[in-house]
Amino acid sequence: MSLKQYIYVGIGKAEWSKAPDVLICKGLGSCVAVCLYDEVKKIGCIIHILLPNGEDTDKPYLFANSGIKTALKEGVKKGMNRDRVWAKIVGGACVFSGIENNTIGMRNITEVKRWLNFFKIPIISEDVGGNYGRNVTFYLENGKVEVFSFKKGVILL
Amino acid sequence: MNQAKKNDILKELFNIGIGNATIALNKIIGIPVMISVPEVFFIPIDEAIEKLGPLDKRVISFYINISQGINASVLIVMDEDIAKCIVELMLKKEVNIDSDFFVNVLQEFANILTSHFINTISNLLKKRIILSVPKYARDMEGAIVDVVFADHQDKTLKVLFVTTELILKEARKMSFILIPNEDSVNEILENICH
């Protein structure tokens, strides 16, 4: 049996791994963490998306459009089956009151949902929006996602 | 003008502004305030967010938009213990960190600090500059900074910001960050080098 590893996913990055590893994303504000998981193979990833749209070939995971596309390609290489994959999404908040309308966070959520829908990946649960930051811990053993915030404590998705 | 020279001018302007703001701060709280040498960064947005500190650390922050004059924002980020220390020094008593009163006092503090800073710059540029009311947040540092920087990135996904640390007593530090937009930097430089 392999040892459990805790893997930190930085801003504008994505990490793929398999059970029993744990993926971690810290301090999500307007960023969105897209957790993709294949239940049979028990492999999954977090994409730490910062911006809704754009093009940067060096850092595809900064954006919703190129991030999801590249991560799925990478996932297939790692042995994931595209038909079995589901997604859980977390983030897209705006911590400052008074600028809630049309924030980067809201645009991030809309774009992430649009692109997941485009690639026919079902979103089985989400914890998005609001005015508080979140930490995400993704357990690849069972596909559970733990969301921590100072406002609401721990929520399991 | 090359980028290094631009940065130097920006740094000096910032230095004069923050110097004056610190004098005002010193008068309010009555203890010496030290400032570190300002640093200018023009780096990719993802590096910029990670540069400012641990992403999940709980901090208190004020975000002030400049609504007229120049196109820029000011972000003040402080630890909870320095916030408590400032409020205590201002009121000479302890106040509960969760109360509205605490937030209001601190907001006033942010207002005074930023107004002095902007007043100096406004005088130097001979320009009328108007500030918005400071927006308050108490949350994870990463969550605060990513919202602010995502608002200010340029076409090449880089952020320009000038930052300094204000040091009160032992090692209590607070970051004061100016995030000017590209067009306003050119305007400032033209104004000064004229």
Interface residues (C-beta under 8 A of the other chain):
Chain A: G10 I11 G12 K13 K26 G27 L28 G29 S30 C31 L50 L51 G54 D56 K59 L62 A93 C94 V95 F96 S97 G98 I99 T103 I104 G105 Y132 G133 R134 N135 F150 K151
Chain B: P44 I45 D46 I49 E50 P54 L55 D56 R58 Y63 K135 Y136 A137 R138 D139 M140 E141 G142 A143 I144 V145 D146 V147 A150 D151 Q153 L157
